[in-house]
Each structure stands twice: as structure tokens, then as C-alpha cells.
């Protein structure tokens, strides 16, 4: 397959060309060889994931966290090494940030709701989802599911008397999204990381919090995307694990 075939397929899934995002560049960030036989997938783009993509002889790296962010003003030091290694190896880099968080079928947030056997209620914020269980669940039960399936150590702040029926989900850093839940009917907010001040506010609103790790909560969507491409396109795929427990 060609590079453009892959990009067109990604656009049919995410409509990323029409997706407005102020944080990251979605789609092709670095152009490599035209022919694509093997695609590597990762949560992050760094020297370690790039080196592994080179070692595995990948033609393209699709990452949730690409290289191009608003604070990138020069190509120096580590950034230079990353880009140089990709270009010298003729590997294309594709970033898929908020479109992967928000996707209603394979996105990070929906995938986490499915993992917890929740029923989707509605969207909130810019990329997040509100869901519910048929019956109240003990927070410990929910935390155990996250720990077991995400290989993480979830930190729980109980502000709802140990139980929850409605819950909001925002993988990664959910600090800004959490504000959209205040004043709504919600017992629990699950995310990867939070700013300190949001914890006190959640206590005042009676919303329990589960913080399960930025990396851990964002492995679901990229793996779902890998599976979809593996099952629908004539390319080999690999997942590159580069875990940071934060």
C-alpha cells in the first residue's frame, strides 16, 4: 500500500482533515517512503519508540502523541535527533491526538467505557463522554478493573460515599474537561492525570475521582486503531510499548 492510501483510510475513520485542534498536528507530520508494508503504533513519539520502529523495519509510525505541538519553535537537541532519525530511516510519522480521544467507536474514552461495561449517555467538554451503569458500583470494584486491565495503580479520591452510578471519562489529562462536569449529575470522573486544584473542587461538588495514569489510559485507542488497520488493510502492524507510569 502507499502512504497516501493509509492517510486516506485514516481520514475516513477520523475525518482529521476537518478536525480543528489547537494542541497538535493530526495526520502526516513527517513524510517517509511511499510504499508502506509495516506500520508501528505507539502512545508517544520519542527516541525510544522511533529507535524501535527503525529496529523493527517499520515504514510508518502512527502515534497518539506526535512531535508537533504549539511550543515547538525550533528543531534542536532531542527534537532534532528524533526528526533526523525518522528522516534518515525514511519512516513516515503520523500523529492522531484528539480525534483518537473522541472517536465514538475506537477512541480512548469510548474504549474505556466499554472496558467498564458502561452505557454511553452523552458527550461533554470537547472530547469526553458521560456514561452510567445499570446499578451502582463500589468504587473499589471499578478501580480493580482498571488496575487489572490497564496494568496500572489507580489512585481513588472518594467523594461519593464509596459508590457510583454515573461516570465521566477523559483519558490522559482530564483537568480542563472536568470543569464541564461540575453541576451535572455525575458520581465519578475517571482520567489519567489531574491538576491539584481540581481535586478540591471535585470534593465540593461530590464527584469522586480515579486517576489511572496518563499512559495507561491512552493505550486503548491506539491498540484499537492498530487492530482495525490490521484487519482491513494489507499491512503488517506492531505495537511499541514504551510505558511511563504517570
Order of alpha helices (4+ residues) and beta strands (2+ residues): alpha-beta-beta-alpha-beta-alpha-beta-alpha-alpha-beta-beta-alpha-beta-beta-alpha-beta-alpha-beta-alpha-alpha-beta
